[in-house]
Amino acid sequence: MQHPHTPLPRRWLARGALALLITAGLVGCGGGGEVYVSGGPPPVDPLNLALTRVGPQSIQVDWSDHPGVANFDVLRDGYRLATVNAISLIDNSVYVNQTYCYQVMGYDPRGNLIAATNAGCITVVP
């Protein structure tokens, strides 16, 4: 038996706090049912990405399709450029001597991210 003033090991405190949070959540929701604790979002399927300069100030962004995707967000330099339900987009707002990085994220009809490309970059040279 521990002395009343002996500190508890940290792992016991962490487990107790988690159990308290889960219990409080169940009580606040009316209790009962099953509790699922997830380690994070489900894995995302990979998509292929291709970048092609198609004009003096235009880059074509192409990516592979995915059967469960309802729409795609096309990101340029981390910001949403467009939301489309196609597998290609032409960006007509690029400038010479600049580098642009694109990534495409695919979402199912409920808005869940289910597929994505890695980021790909292209430099517009004169």
N, C-alpha and C positions, 0 to 999 in steps of 0.2 A: 504494500500500500504506500502511495506517495504521501509525503508530508504536505499539509494543506497549503504551504507557501512555496512549494517547489513548482517552478514553471513547467507547463506541459510542452512536449516536443512540438515544433512548428507543424509537422505533418498531421498531428492530431487536431490542431487548431484549424488547419485548412480543411480537413475532412469534415469537422464539425460545422464549420461555416457553410460549406457546400450543402450538407444535409439540412441545415437550418433554412437556407435559401430555397431548396427544393420543397421542403415541408411547408414553408410560408407560402410559396407559390401555389401548392396544392390546396391549402386551406383557403387562400384568397380566390381560387377558381371554383370553389365548391367541393374540392377534394375528389378522391376516387380516380379511376382510370389508370392508364399506364403513363410512365414518364420516360421519354427518350432523350438521352443526352448525346449530343453529336460533337465530334471533334472539329467540326467546321463544315463548310459547304461541300456538296458532292463534287467529285472531279469533273472537269470540263473537257469535252472532246476536242482534239486539235483540228484546226482547219489550215489548209495551205494558203499562202499569200504570194501574189506576184505583183510587182510594180513596174510599169512601163511608161516611159516618156512618150507621149503621142502628139505633142505640139510644143510651140515655144513656151507656153505657160499652162501646159496640161499634163497631168499624170493620170494614167489609167490604173485603178486599183481593182484587182481580180482576186477572188478567193473561192475555195471549194465549198460546195453545198453540204447541207446536213439535213436529213429527213425530218427531224423534229423542230427545226427552226421556223418561226413565223416571221421574224424580221431581224435585220442586222443593224448594229450601230457601227458606223465607220468613224474611227478616231484618227485625228491628225495631231501629232505632237501632244497627245493626251487629252485633247478636247474633242467632243462629238462634232463631226463635220456634217453627218447626215444619218438618217434612219431610213433604210430601204428594205424592200422584200425581193431584191435581185441579188446576183452574185458578182456584180461589177458596178463600178462607179468611176466617172471621169471628174477629177478635181481640176477645174479651170482657174483656180486662184493661186497659182504658184509663181515664183519669181526666180530668175536666173541667179546663180551663185548662192542658192539657199539649199539647205538639207531639210527634208521633211520625213517624219517617221509616222507610219500608219499601222493601225491594228484594227481588226474586225472582231466584234463580239456578237454571237448569235443567241437569240432569246426565244424561248418557247411561247405558246399563246398566253400563258399565265404571267409572262415577264421574268421567268427564271433564266439565268445565264446557263446555257448548256453546251456552247461551243465557242472557241476563240482561236485566233491566229496568234503567233508570236508577233512582236513588233518588227516591222521591216522598214528600212530607211533608204532614201534615194536623194542624190544631189543633182540639182538642175544645173547643168553646165552649158555655157554658151555654144 
